[in-house]
Amino acid sequence: MDGAAARRHVLLICPERPGYGKSDPAPVGYSVAGSAGDLETLLEQLGVGDFTAAGVSAGGGFALAAAAAMGERVLKTVVVSGLFPFTGAAARREVAWYAPVAFWAVRHLTRPLGALLSVAVKRSYASDAGMERLLRTLPEADRALLAGNPALRANLLEDALEATRQGAAGTVADLLCYAIGLGDLQLARISGPVVFIHGTADTIVKPNVAVAAQRMVPGSRLRWVEAGGHFMLGADPELLLDEVAPAGL
């Protein structure tokens, strides 16, 4: 991604969310809305003015929150294979039929669930053996992509090991944020264009999530990638960069 972005003269700033890598744990009461304030502080320290917000997978809701909170400063928002901070049991079933129960458990059984997830994330993908297990559960599109691209697979494992340095702290913080939802943030305050990019073969964040998310963001656009899986961006960063900085500009 770095090389492809540099060729488009795009500066990538990829902050870690709380609990991931070496970042501090999430403070009590941390939320998707609160994350926008953290990002605004970071960008001010870096001297960044207007920008494009992009979120991949679980980062999708955080990118939308930034756009809602910062208004005209966010020129465009791009969500790739992304989750959406739905509110209400009926809407959350767009993520999975069990999502309302899962989000309730995250909010009320945080510590025991965190301990279980710490074991699960290490076993599921943060090791060579875990990566093999993960591959067996992925759709054909993602299996073929990772099996045929050793460098991408190695990068994914490296990222997983770094992300789980604190166990499941980051995962639990993200789940809590999605359980709380957008809070007082109003998606109607997003002033720039919003694009959802989603693979038709994604089984981790299913396509119906993107359809429902587009309905909830006024004026947004949904761009399908035929037979694309959840990890399609790793093989084709242009999917995102074409929206951020179209070729020829």
ZADO-1210 file (C-alpha; in nm, 4 decimals, padded with zeros to 6 digits):
<atoms>
<atom x="00.0000" y="00.0000" z="00.0000" code="MET" pos="1"/>
<atom x="00.2804" y="00.2470" z="00.0864" code="ASP" pos="2"/>
<atom x="00.4448" y="00.2202" z="-00.2548" code="GLY" pos="3"/>
<atom x="00.1174" y="00.2476" z="-00.4442" code="ALA" pos="4"/>
<atom x="00.0163" y="00.5487" z="-00.2339" code="ALA" pos="5"/>
<atom x="00.3500" y="00.7218" z="-00.2894" code="ALA" pos="6"/>
<atom x="00.3089" y="00.6854" z="-00.6653" code="ARG" pos="7"/>
<atom x="-00.0224" y="00.8726" z="-00.6331" code="ARG" pos="8"/>
<atom x="00.1395" y="01.1334" z="-00.4054" code="HIS" pos="9"/>
<atom x="-00.0881" y="01.0231" z="-00.1220" code="VAL" pos="10"/>
<atom x="00.0333" y="01.0537" z="00.2376" code="LEU" pos="11"/>
<atom x="-00.1015" y="00.7652" z="00.4439" code="LEU" pos="12"/>
<atom x="-00.1536" y="00.8244" z="00.8173" code="ILE" pos="13"/>
<atom x="-00.2630" y="00.5029" z="00.9896" code="CYS" pos="14"/>
<atom x="-00.3136" y="00.5541" z="01.3646" code="PRO" pos="15"/>
<atom x="-00.3574" y="00.2487" z="01.5858" code="GLU" pos="16"/>
<atom x="-00.6794" y="00.2414" z="01.7811" code="ARG" pos="17"/>
<atom x="-00.6619" y="00.1895" z="02.1601" code="PRO" pos="18"/>
<atom x="-00.5544" y="-00.1563" z="02.2707" code="GLY" pos="19"/>
<atom x="-00.3777" y="-00.2475" z="01.9481" code="TYR" pos="20"/>
<atom x="00.0001" y="-00.2802" z="01.9230" code="GLY" pos="21"/>
<atom x="00.1704" y="-00.0414" z="02.1651" code="LYS" pos="22"/>
<atom x="-00.1241" y="00.1985" z="02.1923" code="SER" pos="23"/>
<atom x="-00.2668" y="00.2739" z="02.5346" code="ASP" pos="24"/>
<atom x="-00.5715" y="00.0715" z="02.6395" code="PRO" pos="25"/>
<atom x="-00.9093" y="00.2280" z="02.5693" code="ALA" pos="26"/>
<atom x="-01.0218" y="00.4595" z="02.8503" code="PRO" pos="27"/>
<atom x="-01.3502" y="00.3912" z="03.0284" code="VAL" pos="28"/>
<atom x="-01.6367" y="00.5187" z="02.8163" code="GLY" pos="29"/>
<atom x="-01.4388" y="00.5145" z="02.4910" code="TYR" pos="30"/>
<atom x="-01.6671" y="00.5269" z="02.1874" code="SER" pos="31"/>
<atom x="-01.6754" y="00.5702" z="01.8121" code="VAL" pos="32"/>
<atom x="-01.7610" y="00.9365" z="01.8719" code="ALA" pos="33"/>
<atom x="-01.4672" y="00.9732" z="02.1119" code="GLY" pos="34"/>
<atom x="-01.2302" y="00.8269" z="01.8548" code="SER" pos="35"/>
<atom x="-01.3038" y="01.1211" z="01.6253" code="ALA" pos="36"/>
<atom x="-01.1735" y="01.3584" z="01.8919" code="GLY" pos="37"/>
<atom x="-00.8547" y="01.1551" z="01.9245" code="ASP" pos="38"/>
<atom x="-00.8034" y="01.1657" z="01.5482" code="LEU" pos="39"/>
<atom x="-00.8634" y="01.5397" z="01.5360" code="GLU" pos="40"/>
<atom x="-00.6003" y="01.5944" z="01.8056" code="THR" pos="41"/>
<atom x="-00.3501" y="01.3775" z="01.6175" code="LEU" pos="42"/>
<atom x="-00.4056" y="01.5595" z="01.2888" code="LEU" pos="43"/>
<atom x="-00.3621" y="01.8960" z="01.4577" code="GLU" pos="44"/>
<atom x="-00.0309" y="01.7791" z="01.6036" code="GLN" pos="45"/>
<atom x="00.0778" y="01.6678" z="01.2566" code="LEU" pos="46"/>
<atom x="-00.0343" y="01.9913" z="01.0944" code="GLY" pos="47"/>
<atom x="-00.2884" y="01.8226" z="00.8676" code="VAL" pos="48"/>
<atom x="-00.5837" y="02.0295" z="00.7465" code="GLY" pos="49"/>
<atom x="-00.8365" y="01.8780" z="00.5068" code="ASP" pos="50"/>
<atom x="-00.8125" y="01.5042" z="00.4481" code="PHE" pos="51"/>
<atom x="-00.9856" y="01.1926" z="00.3182" code="THR" pos="52"/>
<atom x="-01.1001" y="00.9485" z="00.5858" code="ALA" pos="53"/>
<atom x="-01.0668" y="00.5811" z="00.4977" code="ALA" pos="54"/>
<atom x="-01.1650" y="00.2811" z="00.7066" code="GLY" pos="55"/>
<atom x="-01.1094" y="-00.0869" z="00.6322" code="VAL" pos="56"/>
<atom x="-01.3037" y="-00.3679" z="00.8022" code="SER" pos="57"/>
<atom x="-01.3636" y="-00.2645" z="01.1659" code="ALA" pos="58"/>
<atom x="-01.2164" y="00.0763" z="01.0823" code="GLY" pos="59"/>
<atom x="-01.5207" y="00.1608" z="00.8717" code="GLY" pos="60"/>
<atom x="-01.7335" y="00.2976" z="01.1544" code="GLY" pos="61"/>
<atom x="-01.4468" y="00.5075" z="01.2850" code="PHE" pos="62"/>
<atom x="-01.3927" y="00.6708" z="00.9446" code="ALA" pos="63"/>
<atom x="-01.7635" y="00.7587" z="00.9260" code="LEU" pos="64"/>
<atom x="-01.7517" y="00.8978" z="01.2790" code="ALA" pos="65"/>
<atom x="-01.4606" y="01.1225" z="01.1834" code="ALA" pos="66"/>
<atom x="-01.6539" y="01.2504" z="00.8828" code="ALA" pos="67"/>
<atom x="-01.9632" y="01.3183" z="01.0943" code="ALA" pos="68"/>
<atom x="-01.7642" y="01.4939" z="01.3656" code="ALA" pos="69"/>
<atom x="-01.5321" y="01.7051" z="01.1488" code="MET" pos="70"/>
<atom x="-01.7705" y="01.8127" z="00.8758" code="GLY" pos="71"/>
<atom x="-01.6159" y="02.0004" z="00.5821" code="GLU" pos="72"/>
<atom x="-01.2629" y="01.9178" z="00.6935" code="ARG" pos="73"/>
<atom x="-01.3221" y="01.5615" z="00.5656" code="VAL" pos="74"/>
<atom x="-01.3153" y="01.5876" z="00.1869" code="LEU" pos="75"/>
<atom x="-01.4303" y="01.2315" z="00.1260" code="LYS" pos="76"/>
<atom x="-01.4921" y="00.9092" z="00.3199" code="THR" pos="77"/>
<atom x="-01.4103" y="00.5656" z="00.1813" code="VAL" pos="78"/>
<atom x="-01.5082" y="00.2440" z="00.3611" code="VAL" pos="79"/>
<atom x="-01.3650" y="-00.0848" z="00.2329" code="VAL" pos="80"/>
<atom x="-01.5096" y="-00.4172" z="00.3511" code="SER" pos="81"/>
<atom x="-01.6304" y="-00.2192" z="00.6487" code="GLY" pos="82"/>
<atom x="-01.8505" y="-00.2598" z="00.9513" code="LEU" pos="83"/>
<atom x="-02.1142" y="-00.0008" z="01.0332" code="PHE" pos="84"/>
<atom x="-02.2163" y="00.1213" z="01.3820" code="PRO" pos="85"/>
<atom x="-02.5821" y="00.0210" z="01.3591" code="PHE" pos="86"/>
<atom x="-02.8206" y="00.1225" z="01.6361" code="THR" pos="87"/>
<atom x="-03.1079" y="-00.0997" z="01.7493" code="GLY" pos="88"/>
<atom x="-03.1501" y="-00.4758" z="01.7476" code="ALA" pos="89"/>
<atom x="-03.3196" y="-00.4953" z="01.4082" code="ALA" pos="90"/>
<atom x="-03.0450" y="-00.2965" z="01.2358" code="ALA" pos="91"/>
<atom x="-02.7678" y="-00.4874" z="01.4118" code="ARG" pos="92"/>
<atom x="-02.8990" y="-00.8130" z="01.2699" code="ARG" pos="93"/>
<atom x="-02.7620" y="-00.6847" z="00.9398" code="GLU" pos="94"/>
<atom x="-02.4163" y="-00.7668" z="01.0821" code="VAL" pos="95"/>
<atom x="-02.5228" y="-01.1160" z="01.1993" code="ALA" pos="96"/>
<atom x="-02.8398" y="-01.2688" z="01.3405" code="TRP" pos="97"/>
<atom x="-02.6718" y="-01.2997" z="01.6809" code="TYR" pos="98"/>
<atom x="-02.5237" y="-00.9463" z="01.6833" code="ALA" pos="99"/>
<atom x="-02.7744" y="-00.7933" z="01.9320" code="PRO" pos="100"/>
<atom x="-02.6934" y="-01.0653" z="02.1882" code="VAL" pos="101"/>
<atom x="-02.3203" y="-01.0395" z="02.1184" code="ALA" pos="102"/>
<atom x="-02.3194" y="-00.6620" z="02.1683" code="PHE" pos="103"/>
<atom x="-02.5152" y="-00.7016" z="02.4926" code="TRP" pos="104"/>
<atom x="-02.2535" y="-00.9514" z="02.6146" code="ALA" pos="105"/>
<atom x="-01.9691" y="-00.7160" z="02.5223" code="VAL" pos="106"/>
<atom x="-02.1215" y="-00.4369" z="02.7303" code="ARG" pos="107"/>
<atom x="-02.2156" y="-00.6451" z="03.0352" code="HIS" pos="108"/>
<atom x="-01.9587" y="-00.9278" z="03.0383" code="LEU" pos="109"/>
<atom x="-01.6568" y="-00.7342" z="02.9163" code="THR" pos="110"/>
<atom x="-01.3844" y="-00.8928" z="03.1321" code="ARG" pos="111"/>
<atom x="-01.4672" y="-01.2618" z="03.0874" code="PRO" pos="112"/>
<atom x="-01.5362" y="-01.2067" z="02.7188" code="LEU" pos="113"/>
<atom x="-01.2042" y="-01.0287" z="02.6843" code="GLY" pos="114"/>
<atom x="-01.0204" y="-01.3227" z="02.8407" code="ALA" pos="115"/>
<atom x="-01.1889" y="-01.5650" z="02.6019" code="LEU" pos="116"/>
<atom x="-01.1173" y="-01.3452" z="02.3022" code="LEU" pos="117"/>
<atom x="-00.7505" y="-01.3139" z="02.3986" code="SER" pos="118"/>
<atom x="-00.7171" y="-01.6884" z="02.3629" code="VAL" pos="119"/>
<atom x="-00.9311" y="-01.6965" z="02.0508" code="ALA" pos="120"/>
<atom x="-00.7454" y="-01.4290" z="01.8554" code="VAL" pos="121"/>
<atom x="-00.4082" y="-01.5878" z="01.9261" code="LYS" pos="122"/>
<atom x="-00.5394" y="-01.9264" z="01.8227" code="ARG" pos="123"/>
<atom x="-00.7346" y="-01.7983" z="01.5236" code="SER" pos="124"/>
<atom x="-00.4769" y="-01.6003" z="01.3316" code="TYR" pos="125"/>
<atom x="-00.1837" y="-01.4622" z="01.5334" code="ALA" pos="126"/>
<atom x="00.0482" y="-01.7580" z="01.4606" code="SER" pos="127"/>
<atom x="00.1473" y="-01.9720" z="01.1637" code="ASP" pos="128"/>
<atom x="-00.0861" y="-02.2479" z="01.2806" code="ALA" pos="129"/>
<atom x="-00.3612" y="-01.9955" z="01.3410" code="GLY" pos="130"/>
<atom x="-00.3147" y="-01.8585" z="00.9918" code="MET" pos="131"/>
<atom x="-00.3628" y="-02.2075" z="00.8522" code="GLU" pos="132"/>
<atom x="-00.6855" y="-02.2436" z="01.0511" code="ARG" pos="133"/>
<atom x="-00.8016" y="-01.9029" z="00.9318" code="LEU" pos="134"/>
<atom x="-00.7391" y="-01.9947" z="00.5700" code="LEU" pos="135"/>
<atom x="-00.9665" y="-02.2969" z="00.6004" code="ARG" pos="136"/>
<atom x="-01.2562" y="-02.0784" z="00.7164" code="THR" pos="137"/>
<atom x="-01.2241" y="-01.8098" z="00.4492" code="LEU" pos="138"/>
<atom x="-01.4209" y="-01.7900" z="00.1257" code="PRO" pos="139"/>
<atom x="-01.2547" y="-01.9162" z="-00.1895" code="GLU" pos="140"/>
<atom x="-01.1665" y="-01.5642" z="-00.3015" code="ALA" pos="141"/>
<atom x="-00.9615" y="-01.4954" z="00.0115" code="ASP" pos="142"/>
<atom x="-00.8090" y="-01.8449" z="00.0256" code="ARG" pos="143"/>
<atom x="-00.6871" y="-01.8166" z="-00.3316" code="ALA" pos="144"/>
<atom x="-00.5578" y="-01.4643" z="-00.2715" code="LEU" pos="145"/>
<atom x="-00.3533" y="-01.5551" z="00.0378" code="LEU" pos="146"/>
<atom x="-00.2354" y="-01.8917" z="-00.0921" code="ALA" pos="147"/>
<atom x="-00.1059" y="-01.7329" z="-00.4104" code="GLY" pos="148"/>
<atom x="00.0554" y="-01.4306" z="-00.2477" code="ASN" pos="149"/>
<atom x="00.3120" y="-01.5328" z="00.0190" code="PRO" pos="150"/>
<atom x="00.4142" y="-01.1704" z="00.0786" code="ALA" pos="151"/>
<atom x="00.0575" y="-01.0658" z="00.1540" code="LEU" pos="152"/>
<atom x="00.0107" y="-01.3638" z="00.3826" code="ARG" pos="153"/>
<atom x="00.3339" y="-01.2779" z="00.5689" code="ALA" pos="154"/>
<atom x="00.2203" y="-00.9157" z="00.6057" code="ASN" pos="155"/>
<atom x="-00.1153" y="-01.0294" z="00.7401" code="LEU" pos="156"/>
<atom x="00.0517" y="-01.2485" z="01.0000" code="LEU" pos="157"/>
<atom x="00.2925" y="-00.9699" z="01.0980" code="GLU" pos="158"/>
<atom x="00.0034" y="-00.7277" z="01.1392" code="ASP" pos="159"/>
<atom x="-00.1922" y="-00.9836" z="01.3435" code="ALA" pos="160"/>
<atom x="00.0994" y="-01.0425" z="01.5794" code="LEU" pos="161"/>
<atom x="00.1442" y="-00.6684" z="01.6322" code="GLU" pos="162"/>
<atom x="-00.2304" y="-00.6074" z="01.6726" code="ALA" pos="163"/>
<atom x="-00.2589" y="-00.8764" z="01.9418" code="THR" pos="164"/>
<atom x="00.0449" y="-00.7625" z="02.1411" code="ARG" pos="165"/>
<atom x="-00.2021" y="-00.6809" z="02.4225" code="GLN" pos="166"/>
<atom x="-00.4186" y="-00.9846" z="02.3588" code="GLY" pos="167"/>
<atom x="-00.7746" y="-00.8937" z="02.2628" code="ALA" pos="168"/>
<atom x="-00.7726" y="-00.5457" z="02.4197" code="ALA" pos="169"/>
<atom x="-00.8129" y="-00.3748" z="02.0836" code="GLY" pos="170"/>
<atom x="-01.0793" y="-00.6170" z="01.9645" code="THR" pos="171"/>
<atom x="-01.2817" y="-00.5706" z="02.2826" code="VAL" pos="172"/>
<atom x="-01.2498" y="-00.1904" z="02.2571" code="ALA" pos="173"/>
<atom x="-01.3760" y="-00.2022" z="01.8984" code="ASP" pos="174"/>
<atom x="-01.6677" y="-00.4278" z="01.9908" code="LEU" pos="175"/>
<atom x="-01.7637" y="-00.1947" z="02.2752" code="LEU" pos="176"/>
<atom x="-01.7592" y="00.0985" z="02.0339" code="CYS" pos="177"/>
<atom x="-01.9887" y="-00.0817" z="01.7918" code="TYR" pos="178"/>
<atom x="-02.2140" y="-00.1891" z="02.0791" code="ALA" pos="179"/>
<atom x="-02.2527" y="00.1754" z="02.1858" code="ILE" pos="180"/>
<atom x="-02.3018" y="00.3010" z="01.8300" code="GLY" pos="181"/>
<atom x="-02.2627" y="00.6551" z="01.7004" code="LEU" pos="182"/>
<atom x="-02.4032" y="00.8236" z="02.0114" code="GLY" pos="183"/>
<atom x="-02.4807" y="01.1886" z="01.9374" code="ASP" pos="184"/>
<atom x="-02.3022" y="01.1932" z="01.6026" code="LEU" pos="185"/>
<atom x="-02.5318" y="01.2631" z="01.3090" code="GLN" pos="186"/>
<atom x="-02.4431" y="01.1032" z="00.9759" code="LEU" pos="187"/>
<atom x="-02.6354" y="01.3833" z="00.8041" code="ALA" pos="188"/>
<atom x="-02.3496" y="01.6145" z="00.9094" code="ARG" pos="189"/>
<atom x="-02.1135" y="01.4401" z="00.6678" code="ILE" pos="190"/>
<atom x="-02.0531" y="01.7016" z="00.3994" code="SER" pos="191"/>
<atom x="-01.8237" y="01.5191" z="00.1571" code="GLY" pos="192"/>
<atom x="-01.9023" y="01.2163" z="-00.0605" code="PRO" pos="193"/>
<atom x="-01.9094" y="00.8705" z="00.1000" code="VAL" pos="194"/>
<atom x="-01.8171" y="00.5545" z="-00.0901" code="VAL" pos="195"/>
<atom x="-01.8606" y="00.1984" z="00.0323" code="PHE" pos="196"/>
<atom x="-01.6445" y="-00.0605" z="-00.1490" code="ILE" pos="197"/>
<atom x="-01.7386" y="-00.4198" z="-00.0799" code="HIS" pos="198"/>
<atom x="-01.6627" y="-00.7616" z="-00.2235" code="GLY" pos="199"/>
<atom x="-01.9565" y="-00.9774" z="-00.3250" code="THR" pos="200"/>
<atom x="-01.7820" y="-01.2847" z="-00.1765" code="ALA" pos="201"/>
<atom x="-01.6948" y="-01.1324" z="00.1632" code="ASP" pos="202"/>
<atom x="-01.8100" y="-01.3689" z="00.4387" code="THR" pos="203"/>
<atom x="-01.6447" y="-01.1834" z="00.7291" code="ILE" pos="204"/>
<atom x="-01.8404" y="-00.8605" z="00.6790" code="VAL" pos="205"/>
<atom x="-02.1239" y="-00.9780" z="00.4599" code="LYS" pos="206"/>
<atom x="-02.2470" y="-00.7754" z="00.1600" code="PRO" pos="207"/>
<atom x="-02.5843" y="-00.7023" z="00.3236" code="ASN" pos="208"/>
<atom x="-02.3970" y="-00.4857" z="00.5772" code="VAL" pos="209"/>
<atom x="-02.2786" y="-00.2590" z="00.2953" code="ALA" pos="210"/>
<atom x="-02.6290" y="-00.2416" z="00.1477" code="VAL" pos="211"/>
<atom x="-02.7787" y="-00.1425" z="00.4837" code="ALA" pos="212"/>
<atom x="-02.4971" y="00.1052" z="00.5540" code="ALA" pos="213"/>
<atom x="-02.5485" y="00.2805" z="00.2221" code="GLN" pos="214"/>
<atom x="-02.9173" y="00.3234" z="00.3025" code="ARG" pos="215"/>
<atom x="-02.8278" y="00.4956" z="00.6294" code="MET" pos="216"/>
<atom x="-02.5776" y="00.7453" z="00.4880" code="VAL" pos="217"/>
<atom x="-02.7548" y="01.0088" z="00.2769" code="PRO" pos="218"/>
<atom x="-02.6166" y="01.0368" z="-00.0780" code="GLY" pos="219"/>
<atom x="-02.3559" y="00.7622" z="-00.0363" code="SER" pos="220"/>
<atom x="-02.2427" y="00.5318" z="-00.3155" code="ARG" pos="221"/>
<atom x="-02.1871" y="00.1549" z="-00.3041" code="LEU" pos="222"/>
<atom x="-01.9232" y="00.0079" z="-00.5333" code="ARG" pos="223"/>
<atom x="-01.9229" y="-00.3699" z="-00.5685" code="TRP" pos="224"/>
<atom x="-01.6133" y="-00.5787" z="-00.6424" code="VAL" pos="225"/>
<atom x="-01.7312" y="-00.8957" z="-00.8118" code="GLU" pos="226"/>
<atom x="-01.6015" y="-01.2105" z="-00.6338" code="ALA" pos="227"/>
<atom x="-01.3987" y="-00.9913" z="-00.3983" code="GLY" pos="228"/>
<atom x="-01.3280" y="-01.1267" z="-00.0505" code="GLY" pos="229"/>
<atom x="-01.2549" y="-00.9507" z="00.2764" code="HIS" pos="230"/>
<atom x="-00.8810" y="-00.9152" z="00.2112" code="PHE" pos="231"/>
<atom x="-00.9066" y="-00.7947" z="-00.1483" code="MET" pos="232"/>
<atom x="-00.7465" y="-00.4579" z="-00.0674" code="LEU" pos="233"/>
<atom x="-00.4196" y="-00.6329" z="00.0201" code="GLY" pos="234"/>
<atom x="-00.3802" y="-00.7491" z="-00.3377" code="ALA" pos="235"/>
<atom x="-00.5257" y="-00.4405" z="-00.5034" code="ASP" pos="236"/>
<atom x="-00.4643" y="-00.1148" z="-00.3113" code="PRO" pos="237"/>
<atom x="-00.5859" y="00.0751" z="-00.6162" code="GLU" pos="238"/>
<atom x="-00.9407" y="-00.0087" z="-00.5044" code="LEU" pos="239"/>
<atom x="-00.8971" y="00.2517" z="-00.2335" code="LEU" pos="240"/>
<atom x="-00.6481" y="00.4815" z="-00.4039" code="LEU" pos="241"/>
<atom x="-00.8695" y="00.5262" z="-00.7110" code="ASP" pos="242"/>
<atom x="-01.1221" y="00.6924" z="-00.4792" code="GLU" pos="243"/>
<atom x="-00.8652" y="00.8948" z="-00.2841" code="VAL" pos="244"/>
<atom x="-00.6518" y="01.0200" z="-00.5731" code="ALA" pos="245"/>
<atom x="-00.7728" y="00.9156" z="-00.9187" code="PRO" pos="246"/>
<atom x="-00.4949" y="00.8338" z="-01.1663" code="ALA" pos="247"/>
<atom x="-00.3884" y="01.1292" z="-01.3730" code="GLY" pos="248"/>
<atom x="-00.4507" y="01.3917" z="-01.1079" code="LEU" pos="249"/>
</atoms>
